[in-house]
Amino acid sequence: MTSTMPAPGIPVAPVQPTVAVVGVESIATAALVALVERSGLRAVHVPPTSDDVVVAHGIIAREPNDLRQARIGDCGHPIPTVFLSTPDRIGRITAYGGGPSVRVIPAEGPESLAYLERFLTEIAERAPRPARVHVTPRECEILHTYTLGATLRQTSRLHRIAESTVREHYRRVARRYEDAGRPVGNKAQMLLQLVADGWIDSAAMRESA
């Protein structure tokens, strides 16, 4: 299936505590994403050259230049940021500045993981958690197919229902998100909301990409 993701440059406000992991694609970046998700937070990998705007409650980065290039929106306050430092990068990170919301922790050593886990715990405790929107099992089943990339016609055929019924399921759930103060403007934003509420596994979203 073709992945349906947010249009470049359009910020989508997170509906659960979200941490942006800024950096090039690598094993180290993937490990950081996995660590964030294991902590119960939503992790978003943000390549420095990405055009997408990510709204985050916290940031993990390795290079100041990567963070300068990344497009990250705040939630109305300075974003707590952690730089993973090695001795050769301390000077560059210190020059970045950023005030009290920015801290530096060692990228290696016995204390590194404890520092990072403490940072993630702080993000989880401070970030707001909006109410979960209810979705019925049938709505979830149909929207799972539709939002993960199937067309209206493909969804209707797979579930043996009319295209108008697919539309009605989508509109009904979209109205609930609107009423909850979490407006959904397209399939991509619906998918993000369903993943955030646990109705669709985030792994399924990655597999559809």
Secondary structure by P-SEA (a helix, b strand, c coil): cbbbbccccbbbbbccbbbbbcccccaaaaaaaaaaaaacbbbbbbcccccbbbbccccccccaaaaaaccccccccccbbbbbcccccaaaaaaacccccbbbbbccccaaaaaaaaaaaaaaaccccccbbbbcaaaaaaaaaaaacccaaaaaaaacccaaaaaaaaaaaaaaaaaaccccccaaaaaaaaaaaccccaaaaaaac
